[in-house]
Amino acid sequence: MNGQSRKDIKPGARVRIVQKQDQPTGKLTEGVVRDILTNSPTHPHGIKVRLISGVVGRVKEILPPT
């Protein structure tokens, strides 16, 4: 599932995000959502979130719960 729709992302969800500095390479960082930072219901580049680790980026993949 992609991360373009805000309703699909909840705090506590496991996701893969791309950080601003990693956008050219597409390197993904995996983590758990702490805060949803995008207010609009959708975003073409992915919903911006803050992970529990403090890293901020746009969601590229929503992972199934373990």
mmCIF file as Biopython writes it, N, C-alpha, C and O atoms, coordinates in Angstrom:
data_model
#
loop_
_atom_site.group_PDB
_atom_site.id
_atom_site.type_symbol
_atom_site.label_atom_id
_atom_site.label_alt_id
_atom_site.label_comp_id
_atom_site.label_asym_id
_atom_site.label_entity_id
_atom_site.label_seq_id
_atom_site.pdbx_PDB_ins_code
_atom_site.Cartn_x
_atom_site.Cartn_y
_atom_site.Cartn_z
_atom_site.occupancy
_atom_site.B_iso_or_equiv
_atom_site.auth_seq_id
_atom_site.auth_asym_id
_atom_site.pdbx_PDB_model_num
ATOM 1   N N  . MET A ? 1  ? 0.854  -1.182  0.000  1.0 0.0 1  A 1 
ATOM 2   C CA . MET A ? 1  ? 0.000  0.000   0.000  1.0 0.0 1  A 1 
ATOM 3   C C  . MET A ? 1  ? 0.898  1.244   0.000  1.0 0.0 1  A 1 
ATOM 4   O O  . MET A ? 1  ? 1.876  1.313   0.745  1.0 0.0 1  A 1 
ATOM 5   N N  . ASN A ? 2  ? 0.556  2.215   -0.839 1.0 0.0 2  A 1 
ATOM 6   C CA . ASN A ? 2  ? 1.361  3.439   -0.866 1.0 0.0 2  A 1 
ATOM 7   C C  . ASN A ? 2  ? 0.909  4.396   0.238  1.0 0.0 2  A 1 
ATOM 8   O O  . ASN A ? 2  ? -0.124 4.172   0.869  1.0 0.0 2  A 1 
ATOM 9   N N  . GLY A ? 3  ? 1.660  5.438   0.466  1.0 0.0 3  A 1 
ATOM 10  C CA . GLY A ? 3  ? 1.390  6.340   1.582  1.0 0.0 3  A 1 
ATOM 11  C C  . GLY A ? 3  ? 0.814  7.674   1.169  1.0 0.0 3  A 1 
ATOM 12  O O  . GLY A ? 3  ? 1.115  8.693   1.789  1.0 0.0 3  A 1 
ATOM 13  N N  . GLN A ? 4  ? -0.019 7.691   0.120  1.0 0.0 4  A 1 
ATOM 14  C CA . GLN A ? 4  ? -0.550 8.955   -0.386 1.0 0.0 4  A 1 
ATOM 15  C C  . GLN A ? 4  ? -1.859 9.367   0.269  1.0 0.0 4  A 1 
ATOM 16  O O  . GLN A ? 4  ? -2.291 10.507  0.096  1.0 0.0 4  A 1 
ATOM 17  N N  . SER A ? 5  ? -2.497 8.487   1.006  1.0 0.0 5  A 1 
ATOM 18  C CA . SER A ? 5  ? -3.789 8.775   1.623  1.0 0.0 5  A 1 
ATOM 19  C C  . SER A ? 5  ? -3.644 8.806   3.150  1.0 0.0 5  A 1 
ATOM 20  O O  . SER A ? 5  ? -3.192 7.838   3.761  1.0 0.0 5  A 1 
ATOM 21  N N  . ARG A ? 6  ? -4.032 9.927   3.748  1.0 0.0 6  A 1 
ATOM 22  C CA . ARG A ? 6  ? -3.869 10.125  5.192  1.0 0.0 6  A 1 
ATOM 23  C C  . ARG A ? 6  ? -4.677 9.112   6.006  1.0 0.0 6  A 1 
ATOM 24  O O  . ARG A ? 6  ? -4.249 8.694   7.082  1.0 0.0 6  A 1 
ATOM 25  N N  . LYS A ? 7  ? -5.852 8.718   5.488  1.0 0.0 7  A 1 
ATOM 26  C CA . LYS A ? 7  ? -6.721 7.796   6.241  1.0 0.0 7  A 1 
ATOM 27  C C  . LYS A ? 7  ? -6.105 6.406   6.410  1.0 0.0 7  A 1 
ATOM 28  O O  . LYS A ? 7  ? -6.515 5.654   7.294  1.0 0.0 7  A 1 
ATOM 29  N N  . ASP A ? 8  ? -5.121 6.057   5.569  1.0 0.0 8  A 1 
ATOM 30  C CA . ASP A ? 8  ? -4.480 4.743   5.653  1.0 0.0 8  A 1 
ATOM 31  C C  . ASP A ? 8  ? -3.365 4.681   6.693  1.0 0.0 8  A 1 
ATOM 32  O O  . ASP A ? 8  ? -2.873 3.600   7.015  1.0 0.0 8  A 1 
ATOM 33  N N  . ILE A ? 9  ? -2.963 5.846   7.220  1.0 0.0 9  A 1 
ATOM 34  C CA . ILE A ? 9  ? -1.804 5.910   8.118  1.0 0.0 9  A 1 
ATOM 35  C C  . ILE A ? 9  ? -2.269 6.293   9.519  1.0 0.0 9  A 1 
ATOM 36  O O  . ILE A ? 9  ? -2.960 7.294   9.705  1.0 0.0 9  A 1 
ATOM 37  N N  . LYS A ? 10 ? -1.882 5.488   10.493 1.0 0.0 10 A 1 
ATOM 38  C CA . LYS A ? 10 ? -2.254 5.735   11.887 1.0 0.0 10 A 1 
ATOM 39  C C  . LYS A ? 10 ? -0.987 5.724   12.743 1.0 0.0 10 A 1 
ATOM 40  O O  . LYS A ? 10 ? -0.030 5.025   12.412 1.0 0.0 10 A 1 
ATOM 41  N N  . PRO A ? 11 ? -0.966 6.491   13.842 1.0 0.0 11 A 1 
ATOM 42  C CA . PRO A ? 11 ? 0.168  6.368   14.766 1.0 0.0 11 A 1 
ATOM 43  C C  . PRO A ? 11 ? 0.307  4.916   15.221 1.0 0.0 11 A 1 
ATOM 44  O O  . PRO A ? 11 ? -0.681 4.257   15.544 1.0 0.0 11 A 1 
ATOM 45  N N  . GLY A ? 12 ? 1.534  4.434   15.239 1.0 0.0 12 A 1 
ATOM 46  C CA . GLY A ? 12 ? 1.795  3.039   15.591 1.0 0.0 12 A 1 
ATOM 47  C C  . GLY A ? 12 ? 1.973  2.138   14.384 1.0 0.0 12 A 1 
ATOM 48  O O  . GLY A ? 12 ? 2.386  0.987   14.526 1.0 0.0 12 A 1 
ATOM 49  N N  . ALA A ? 13 ? 1.663  2.651   13.187 1.0 0.0 13 A 1 
ATOM 50  C CA . ALA A ? 13 ? 1.803  1.848   11.966 1.0 0.0 13 A 1 
ATOM 51  C C  . ALA A ? 13 ? 3.280  1.732   11.582 1.0 0.0 13 A 1 
ATOM 52  O O  . ALA A ? 13 ? 4.051  2.676   11.754 1.0 0.0 13 A 1 
ATOM 53  N N  . ARG A ? 14 ? 3.662  0.563   11.061 1.0 0.0 14 A 1 
ATOM 54  C CA . ARG A ? 14 ? 5.018  0.375   10.523 1.0 0.0 14 A 1 
ATOM 55  C C  . ARG A ? 14 ? 5.026  0.861   9.082  1.0 0.0 14 A 1 
ATOM 56  O O  . ARG A ? 14 ? 4.182  0.464   8.278  1.0 0.0 14 A 1 
ATOM 57  N N  . VAL A ? 15 ? 5.988  1.724   8.760  1.0 0.0 15 A 1 
ATOM 58  C CA . VAL A ? 15 ? 6.055  2.312   7.424  1.0 0.0 15 A 1 
ATOM 59  C C  . VAL A ? 15 ? 7.502  2.389   6.948  1.0 0.0 15 A 1 
ATOM 60  O O  . VAL A ? 15 ? 8.444  2.233   7.725  1.0 0.0 15 A 1 
ATOM 61  N N  . ARG A ? 16 ? 7.648  2.631   5.664  1.0 0.0 16 A 1 
ATOM 62  C CA . ARG A ? 16 ? 8.947  2.994   5.084  1.0 0.0 16 A 1 
ATOM 63  C C  . ARG A ? 16 ? 8.782  4.398   4.526  1.0 0.0 16 A 1 
ATOM 64  O O  . ARG A ? 16 ? 7.851  4.676   3.770  1.0 0.0 16 A 1 
ATOM 65  N N  . ILE A ? 17 ? 9.712  5.289   4.916  1.0 0.0 17 A 1 
ATOM 66  C CA . ILE A ? 17 ? 9.642  6.680   4.475  1.0 0.0 17 A 1 
ATOM 67  C C  . ILE A ? 17 ? 10.897 7.053   3.704  1.0 0.0 17 A 1 
ATOM 68  O O  . ILE A ? 17 ? 11.928 6.388   3.807  1.0 0.0 17 A 1 
ATOM 69  N N  . VAL A ? 18 ? 10.793 8.133   2.925  1.0 0.0 18 A 1 
ATOM 70  C CA . VAL A ? 18 ? 11.972 8.722   2.298  1.0 0.0 18 A 1 
ATOM 71  C C  . VAL A ? 18 ? 12.184 10.076  2.964  1.0 0.0 18 A 1 
ATOM 72  O O  . VAL A ? 18 ? 11.279 10.911  3.003  1.0 0.0 18 A 1 
ATOM 73  N N  . GLN A ? 19 ? 13.396 10.284  3.491  1.0 0.0 19 A 1 
ATOM 74  C CA . GLN A ? 19 ? 13.747 11.562  4.089  1.0 0.0 19 A 1 
ATOM 75  C C  . GLN A ? 19 ? 14.088 12.561  2.994  1.0 0.0 19 A 1 
ATOM 76  O O  . GLN A ? 19 ? 14.442 12.164  1.883  1.0 0.0 19 A 1 
ATOM 77  N N  . LYS A ? 20 ? 13.987 13.847  3.293  1.0 0.0 20 A 1 
ATOM 78  C CA . LYS A ? 20 ? 14.236 14.910  2.314  1.0 0.0 20 A 1 
ATOM 79  C C  . LYS A ? 20 ? 15.592 14.721  1.624  1.0 0.0 20 A 1 
ATOM 80  O O  . LYS A ? 20 ? 15.679 14.797  0.399  1.0 0.0 20 A 1 
ATOM 81  N N  . GLN A ? 21 ? 16.646 14.477  2.406  1.0 0.0 21 A 1 
ATOM 82  C CA . GLN A ? 21 ? 17.985 14.356  1.822  1.0 0.0 21 A 1 
ATOM 83  C C  . GLN A ? 21 ? 18.156 13.076  1.018  1.0 0.0 21 A 1 
ATOM 84  O O  . GLN A ? 21 ? 19.101 12.965  0.237  1.0 0.0 21 A 1 
ATOM 85  N N  . ASP A ? 22 ? 17.257 12.098  1.193  1.0 0.0 22 A 1 
ATOM 86  C CA . ASP A ? 22 ? 17.350 10.832  0.468  1.0 0.0 22 A 1 
ATOM 87  C C  . ASP A ? 22 ? 16.454 10.782  -0.773 1.0 0.0 22 A 1 
ATOM 88  O O  . ASP A ? 22 ? 16.434 9.770   -1.472 1.0 0.0 22 A 1 
ATOM 89  N N  . GLN A ? 23 ? 15.713 11.859  -1.056 1.0 0.0 23 A 1 
ATOM 90  C CA . GLN A ? 23 ? 14.804 11.843  -2.202 1.0 0.0 23 A 1 
ATOM 91  C C  . GLN A ? 23 ? 15.504 11.563  -3.527 1.0 0.0 23 A 1 
ATOM 92  O O  . GLN A ? 23 ? 14.962 10.808  -4.334 1.0 0.0 23 A 1 
ATOM 93  N N  . PRO A ? 24 ? 16.692 12.136  -3.796 1.0 0.0 24 A 1 
ATOM 94  C CA . PRO A ? 24 ? 17.345 11.825  -5.080 1.0 0.0 24 A 1 
ATOM 95  C C  . PRO A ? 24 ? 17.705 10.345  -5.243 1.0 0.0 24 A 1 
ATOM 96  O O  . PRO A ? 24 ? 17.629 9.807   -6.347 1.0 0.0 24 A 1 
ATOM 97  N N  . THR A ? 25 ? 18.097 9.686   -4.145 1.0 0.0 25 A 1 
ATOM 98  C CA . THR A ? 25 ? 18.506 8.283   -4.234 1.0 0.0 25 A 1 
ATOM 99  C C  . THR A ? 25 ? 17.342 7.325   -4.004 1.0 0.0 25 A 1 
ATOM 100 O O  . THR A ? 25 ? 17.391 6.175   -4.439 1.0 0.0 25 A 1 
ATOM 101 N N  . GLY A ? 26 ? 16.286 7.794   -3.318 1.0 0.0 26 A 1 
ATOM 102 C CA . GLY A ? 26 ? 15.140 6.938   -3.031 1.0 0.0 26 A 1 
ATOM 103 C C  . GLY A ? 26 ? 15.366 5.991   -1.865 1.0 0.0 26 A 1 
ATOM 104 O O  . GLY A ? 26 ? 14.596 5.049   -1.676 1.0 0.0 26 A 1 
ATOM 105 N N  . LYS A ? 27 ? 16.430 6.231   -1.068 1.0 0.0 27 A 1 
ATOM 106 C CA . LYS A ? 27 ? 16.720 5.377   0.097  1.0 0.0 27 A 1 
ATOM 107 C C  . LYS A ? 27 ? 15.569 5.465   1.097  1.0 0.0 27 A 1 
ATOM 108 O O  . LYS A ? 27 ? 15.134 6.557   1.465  1.0 0.0 27 A 1 
ATOM 109 N N  . LEU A ? 28 ? 15.082 4.297   1.531  1.0 0.0 28 A 1 
ATOM 110 C CA . LEU A ? 28 ? 13.952 4.247   2.452  1.0 0.0 28 A 1 
ATOM 111 C C  . LEU A ? 28 ? 14.419 3.949   3.871  1.0 0.0 28 A 1 
ATOM 112 O O  . LEU A ? 28 ? 15.382 3.214   4.090  1.0 0.0 28 A 1 
ATOM 113 N N  . THR A ? 29 ? 13.706 4.544   4.831  1.0 0.0 29 A 1 
ATOM 114 C CA . THR A ? 29 ? 13.960 4.323   6.250  1.0 0.0 29 A 1 
ATOM 115 C C  . THR A ? 29 ? 12.710 3.704   6.858  1.0 0.0 29 A 1 
ATOM 116 O O  . THR A ? 29 ? 11.607 4.222   6.683  1.0 0.0 29 A 1 
ATOM 117 N N  . GLU A ? 30 ? 12.882 2.605   7.567  1.0 0.0 30 A 1 
ATOM 118 C CA . GLU A ? 30 ? 11.732 1.911   8.163  1.0 0.0 30 A 1 
ATOM 119 C C  . GLU A ? 30 ? 11.562 2.340   9.613  1.0 0.0 30 A 1 
ATOM 120 O O  . GLU A ? 30 ? 12.543 2.558   10.325 1.0 0.0 30 A 1 
ATOM 121 N N  . GLY A ? 31 ? 10.307 2.461   10.045 1.0 0.0 31 A 1 
ATOM 122 C CA . GLY A ? 31 ? 10.049 2.822   11.432 1.0 0.0 31 A 1 
ATOM 123 C C  . GLY A ? 31 ? 8.569  2.812   11.745 1.0 0.0 31 A 1 
ATOM 124 O O  . GLY A ? 31 ? 7.742  2.396   10.933 1.0 0.0 31 A 1 
ATOM 125 N N  . VAL A ? 32 ? 8.250  3.285   12.954 1.0 0.0 32 A 1 
ATOM 126 C CA . VAL A ? 32 ? 6.874  3.312   13.445 1.0 0.0 32 A 1 
ATOM 127 C C  . VAL A ? 32 ? 6.421  4.765   13.558 1.0 0.0 32 A 1 
ATOM 128 O O  . VAL A ? 32 ? 7.141  5.608   14.095 1.0 0.0 32 A 1 
ATOM 129 N N  . VAL A ? 33 ? 5.229  5.051   13.049 1.0 0.0 33 A 1 
ATOM 130 C CA . VAL A ? 33 ? 4.705  6.419   13.025 1.0 0.0 33 A 1 
ATOM 131 C C  . VAL A ? 33 ? 4.399  6.913   14.435 1.0 0.0 33 A 1 
ATOM 132 O O  . VAL A ? 33 ? 3.715  6.240   15.206 1.0 0.0 33 A 1 
ATOM 133 N N  . ARG A ? 34 ? 4.916  8.102   14.764 1.0 0.0 34 A 1 
ATOM 134 C CA . ARG A ? 34 ? 4.554  8.774   16.013 1.0 0.0 34 A 1 
ATOM 135 C C  . ARG A ? 34 ? 3.521  9.864   15.742 1.0 0.0 34 A 1 
ATOM 136 O O  . ARG A ? 34 ? 2.490  9.925   16.412 1.0 0.0 34 A 1 
ATOM 137 N N  . ASP A ? 35 ? 3.798  10.739  14.745 1.0 0.0 35 A 1 
ATOM 138 C CA . ASP A ? 35 ? 2.902  11.854  14.422 1.0 0.0 35 A 1 
ATOM 139 C C  . ASP A ? 35 ? 2.682  11.925  12.928 1.0 0.0 35 A 1 
ATOM 140 O O  . ASP A ? 35 ? 3.584  11.624  12.147 1.0 0.0 35 A 1 
ATOM 141 N N  . ILE A ? 36 ? 1.472  12.328  12.521 1.0 0.0 36 A 1 
ATOM 142 C CA . ILE A ? 36 ? 1.173  12.613  11.123 1.0 0.0 36 A 1 
ATOM 143 C C  . ILE A ? 36 ? 1.264  14.126  10.947 1.0 0.0 36 A 1 
ATOM 144 O O  . ILE A ? 36 ? 0.556  14.874  11.621 1.0 0.0 36 A 1 
ATOM 145 N N  . LEU A ? 37 ? 2.128  14.575  10.049 1.0 0.0 37 A 1 
ATOM 146 C CA . LEU A ? 37 ? 2.398  16.004  9.908  1.0 0.0 37 A 1 
ATOM 147 C C  . LEU A ? 37 ? 1.628  16.657  8.760  1.0 0.0 37 A 1 
ATOM 148 O O  . LEU A ? 37 ? 1.453  17.876  8.762  1.0 0.0 37 A 1 
ATOM 149 N N  . THR A ? 38 ? 1.166  15.883  7.784  1.0 0.0 38 A 1 
ATOM 150 C CA . THR A ? 38 ? 0.392  16.412  6.668  1.0 0.0 38 A 1 
ATOM 151 C C  . THR A ? 38 ? -1.072 16.537  7.089  1.0 0.0 38 A 1 
ATOM 152 O O  . THR A ? 38 ? -1.660 15.583  7.597  1.0 0.0 38 A 1 
ATOM 153 N N  . ASN A ? 39 ? -1.658 17.719  6.874  1.0 0.0 39 A 1 
ATOM 154 C CA . ASN A ? 39 ? -3.055 17.939  7.246  1.0 0.0 39 A 1 
ATOM 155 C C  . ASN A ? 39 ? -4.042 17.562  6.149  1.0 0.0 39 A 1 
ATOM 156 O O  . ASN A ? 39 ? -5.180 17.194  6.442  1.0 0.0 39 A 1 
ATOM 157 N N  . SER A ? 40 ? -3.619 17.648  4.887  1.0 0.0 40 A 1 
ATOM 158 C CA . SER A ? 40 ? -4.540 17.359  3.788  1.0 0.0 40 A 1 
ATOM 159 C C  . SER A ? 40 ? -4.823 15.853  3.705  1.0 0.0 40 A 1 
ATOM 160 O O  . SER A ? 40 ? -3.999 15.045  4.133  1.0 0.0 40 A 1 
ATOM 161 N N  . PRO A ? 41 ? -5.993 15.474  3.152  1.0 0.0 41 A 1 
ATOM 162 C CA . PRO A ? 41 ? -6.355 14.046  3.110  1.0 0.0 41 A 1 
ATOM 163 C C  . PRO A ? 41 ? -5.456 13.206  2.204  1.0 0.0 41 A 1 
ATOM 164 O O  . PRO A ? 41 ? -5.298 12.008  2.439  1.0 0.0 41 A 1 
ATOM 165 N N  . THR A ? 42 ? -4.865 13.814  1.174  1.0 0.0 42 A 1 
ATOM 166 C CA . THR A ? 42 ? -3.946 13.087  0.288  1.0 0.0 42 A 1 
ATOM 167 C C  . THR A ? 42 ? -2.775 13.989  -0.078 1.0 0.0 42 A 1 
ATOM 168 O O  . THR A ? 42 ? -2.848 15.212  0.040  1.0 0.0 42 A 1 
ATOM 169 N N  . HIS A ? 43 ? -1.694 13.357  -0.526 1.0 0.0 43 A 1 
ATOM 170 C CA . HIS A ? 43 ? -0.531 14.101  -1.028 1.0 0.0 43 A 1 
ATOM 171 C C  . HIS A ? 43 ? 0.144  13.234  -2.084 1.0 0.0 43 A 1 
ATOM 172 O O  . HIS A ? 43 ? 0.407  12.057  -1.834 1.0 0.0 43 A 1 
ATOM 173 N N  . PRO A ? 44 ? 0.430  13.795  -3.267 1.0 0.0 44 A 1 
ATOM 174 C CA . PRO A ? 44 ? 0.983  12.977  -4.359 1.0 0.0 44 A 1 
ATOM 175 C C  . PRO A ? 44 ? 2.365  12.386  -4.070 1.0 0.0 44 A 1 
ATOM 176 O O  . PRO A ? 44 ? 2.726  11.365  -4.655 1.0 0.0 44 A 1 
ATOM 177 N N  . HIS A ? 45 ? 3.138  13.002  -3.186 1.0 0.0 45 A 1 
ATOM 178 C CA . HIS A ? 45 ? 4.485  12.496  -2.869 1.0 0.0 45 A 1 
ATOM 179 C C  . HIS A ? 45 ? 4.516  11.682  -1.586 1.0 0.0 45 A 1 
ATOM 180 O O  . HIS A ? 45 ? 5.578  11.213  -1.178 1.0 0.0 45 A 1 
ATOM 181 N N  . GLY A ? 46 ? 3.366  11.509  -0.945 1.0 0.0 46 A 1 
ATOM 182 C CA . GLY A ? 46 ? 3.302  10.744  0.295  1.0 0.0 46 A 1 
ATOM 183 C C  . GLY A ? 46 ? 3.008  11.643  1.479  1.0 0.0 46 A 1 
ATOM 184 O O  . GLY A ? 46 ? 3.401  12.810  1.502  1.0 0.0 46 A 1 
ATOM 185 N N  . ILE A ? 47 ? 2.320  11.094  2.458  1.0 0.0 47 A 1 
ATOM 186 C CA . ILE A ? 47 ? 1.969  11.826  3.671  1.0 0.0 47 A 1 
ATOM 187 C C  . ILE A ? 47 ? 3.231  11.983  4.528  1.0 0.0 47 A 1 
ATOM 188 O O  . ILE A ? 47 ? 3.974  11.023  4.731  1.0 0.0 47 A 1 
ATOM 189 N N  . LYS A ? 48 ? 3.464  13.195  5.024  1.0 0.0 48 A 1 
ATOM 190 C CA . LYS A ? 48 ? 4.645  13.444  5.855  1.0 0.0 48 A 1 
ATOM 191 C C  . LYS A ? 48 ? 4.355  13.019  7.292  1.0 0.0 48 A 1 
ATOM 192 O O  . LYS A ? 48 ? 3.327  13.374  7.869  1.0 0.0 48 A 1 
ATOM 193 N N  . VAL A ? 49 ? 5.292  12.247  7.855  1.0 0.0 49 A 1 
ATOM 194 C CA . VAL A ? 49 ? 5.138  11.744  9.220  1.0 0.0 49 A 1 
ATOM 195 C C  . VAL A ? 49 ? 6.441  11.917  9.996  1.0 0.0 49 A 1 
ATOM 196 O O  . VAL A ? 49 ? 7.511  12.118  9.422  1.0 0.0 49 A 1 
ATOM 197 N N  . ARG A ? 50 ? 6.314  11.832  11.331 1.0 0.0 50 A 1 
ATOM 198 C CA . ARG A ? 50 ? 7.479  11.750  12.212 1.0 0.0 50 A 1 
ATOM 199 C C  . ARG A ? 50 ? 7.455  10.366  12.826 1.0 0.0 50 A 1 
ATOM 200 O O  . ARG A ? 50 ? 6.432  9.929   13.352 1.0 0.0 50 A 1 
ATOM 201 N N  . LEU A ? 51 ? 8.583  9.680   12.759 1.0 0.0 51 A 1 
ATOM 202 C CA . LEU A ? 51 ? 8.692  8.351   13.345 1.0 0.0 51 A 1 
ATOM 203 C C  . LEU A ? 51 ? 9.024  8.451   14.830 1.0 0.0 51 A 1 
ATOM 204 O O  . LEU A ? 51 ? 9.402  9.517   15.316 1.0 0.0 51 A 1 
ATOM 205 N N  . ILE A ? 52 ? 8.882  7.341   15.547 1.0 0.0 52 A 1 
ATOM 206 C CA . ILE A ? 52 ? 9.229  7.300   16.967 1.0 0.0 52 A 1 
ATOM 207 C C  . ILE A ? 52 ? 10.687 7.701   17.174 1.0 0.0 52 A 1 
ATOM 208 O O  . ILE A ? 52 ? 11.033 8.286   18.200 1.0 0.0 52 A 1 
ATOM 209 N N  . SER A ? 53 ? 11.536 7.388   16.207 1.0 0.0 53 A 1 
ATOM 210 C CA . SER A ? 53 ? 12.964 7.729   16.299 1.0 0.0 53 A 1 
ATOM 211 C C  . SER A ? 53 ? 13.220 9.225   16.103 1.0 0.0 53 A 1 
ATOM 212 O O  . SER A ? 53 ? 14.337 9.695   16.318 1.0 0.0 53 A 1 
ATOM 213 N N  . GLY A ? 54 ? 12.178 9.981   15.692 1.0 0.0 54 A 1 
ATOM 214 C CA . GLY A ? 54 ? 12.335 11.415  15.466 1.0 0.0 54 A 1 
ATOM 215 C C  . GLY A ? 54 ? 12.585 11.785  14.016 1.0 0.0 54 A 1 
ATOM 216 O O  . GLY A ? 54 ? 12.586 12.967  13.671 1.0 0.0 54 A 1 
ATOM 217 N N  . VAL A ? 55 ? 12.798 10.796  13.164 1.0 0.0 55 A 1 
ATOM 218 C CA . VAL A ? 55 ? 13.055 11.037  11.740 1.0 0.0 55 A 1 
ATOM 219 C C  . VAL A ? 55 ? 11.759 11.484  11.061 1.0 0.0 55 A 1 
ATOM 220 O O  . VAL A ? 55 ? 10.689 10.939  11.328 1.0 0.0 55 A 1 
ATOM 221 N N  . VAL A ? 56 ? 11.869 12.492  10.173 1.0 0.0 56 A 1 
ATOM 222 C CA . VAL A ? 56 ? 10.711 13.007  9.441  1.0 0.0 56 A 1 
ATOM 223 C C  . VAL A ? 56 ? 10.886 12.676  7.963  1.0 0.0 56 A 1 
ATOM 224 O O  . VAL A ? 56 ? 11.979 12.815  7.413  1.0 0.0 56 A 1 
ATOM 225 N N  . GLY A ? 57 ? 9.802  12.238  7.324  1.0 0.0 57 A 1 
ATOM 226 C CA . GLY A ? 57 ? 9.847  11.960  5.897  1.0 0.0 57 A 1 
ATOM 227 C C  . GLY A ? 57 ? 8.465  11.651  5.362  1.0 0.0 57 A 1 
ATOM 228 O O  . GLY A ? 57 ? 7.479  11.664  6.100  1.0 0.0 57 A 1 
ATOM 229 N N  . ARG A ? 58 ? 8.406  11.372  4.066  1.0 0.0 58 A 1 
ATOM 230 C CA . ARG A ? 58 ? 7.141  11.064  3.403  1.0 0.0 58 A 1 
ATOM 231 C C  . ARG A ? 58 ? 6.982  9.554   3.238  1.0 0.0 58 A 1 
ATOM 232 O O  . ARG A ? 58 ? 7.913  8.857   2.834  1.0 0.0 58 A 1 
ATOM 233 N N  . VAL A ? 59 ? 5.792  9.066   3.558  1.0 0.0 59 A 1 
ATOM 234 C CA . VAL A ? 59 ? 5.518  7.623   3.526  1.0 0.0 59 A 1 
ATOM 235 C C  . VAL A ? 59 ? 5.506  7.134   2.080  1.0 0.0 59 A 1 
ATOM 236 O O  . VAL A ? 59 ? 4.797  7.673   1.231  1.0 0.0 59 A 1 
ATOM 237 N N  . LYS A ? 60 ? 6.302  6.106   1.821  1.0 0.0 60 A 1 
ATOM 238 C CA . LYS A ? 60 ? 6.330  5.457   0.511  1.0 0.0 60 A 1 
ATOM 239 C C  . LYS A ? 60 ? 5.658  4.085   0.555  1.0 0.0 60 A 1 
ATOM 240 O O  . LYS A ? 60 ? 5.089  3.640   -0.441 1.0 0.0 60 A 1 
ATOM 241 N N  . GLU A ? 61 ? 5.723  3.409   1.716  1.0 0.0 61 A 1 
ATOM 242 C CA . GLU A ? 61 ? 5.102  2.101   1.870  1.0 0.0 61 A 1 
ATOM 243 C C  . GLU A ? 61 ? 4.530  1.964   3.262  1.0 0.0 61 A 1 
ATOM 244 O O  . GLU A ? 61 ? 5.137  2.404   4.238  1.0 0.0 61 A 1 
ATOM 245 N N  . ILE A ? 62 ? 3.356  1.352   3.355  1.0 0.0 62 A 1 
ATOM 246 C CA . ILE A ? 62 ? 2.775  0.987   4.640  1.0 0.0 62 A 1 
ATOM 247 C C  . ILE A ? 62 ? 2.957  -0.514  4.776  1.0 0.0 62 A 1 
ATOM 248 O O  . ILE A ? 62 ? 2.509  -1.279  3.922  1.0 0.0 62 A 1 
ATOM 249 N N  . LEU A ? 63 ? 3.610  -0.936  5.845  1.0 0.0 63 A 1 
ATOM 250 C CA . LEU A ? 63 ? 3.935  -2.350  6.031  1.0 0.0 63 A 1 
ATOM 251 C C  . LEU A ? 63 ? 2.857  -3.039  6.852  1.0 0.0 63 A 1 
ATOM 252 O O  . LEU A ? 63 ? 2.217  -2.406  7.691  1.0 0.0 63 A 1 
ATOM 253 N N  . PRO A ? 64 ? 2.650  -4.336  6.618  1.0 0.0 64 A 1 
ATOM 254 C CA . PRO A ? 64 ? 1.655  -5.066  7.426  1.0 0.0 64 A 1 
ATOM 255 C C  . PRO A ? 64 ? 2.164  -5.192  8.855  1.0 0.0 64 A 1 
ATOM 256 O O  . PRO A ? 64 ? 3.373  -5.240  9.083  1.0 0.0 64 A 1 
ATOM 257 N N  . PRO A ? 65 ? 1.242  -5.245  9.823  1.0 0.0 65 A 1 
ATOM 258 C CA . PRO A ? 65 ? 1.669  -5.426  11.223 1.0 0.0 65 A 1 
ATOM 259 C C  . PRO A ? 65 ? 2.358  -6.772  11.417 1.0 0.0 65 A 1 
ATOM 260 O O  . PRO A ? 65 ? 2.037  -7.749  10.740 1.0 0.0 65 A 1 
ATOM 261 N N  . THR A ? 66 ? 3.291  -6.811  12.334 1.0 0.0 66 A 1 
ATOM 262 C CA . THR A ? 66 ? 4.028  -8.079  12.557 1.0 0.0 66 A 1 
ATOM 263 C C  . THR A ? 66 ? 3.299  -8.954  13.553 1.0 0.0 66 A 1 
ATOM 264 O O  . THR A ? 66 ? 3.761  -10.051 13.866 1.0 0.0 66 A 1 
#
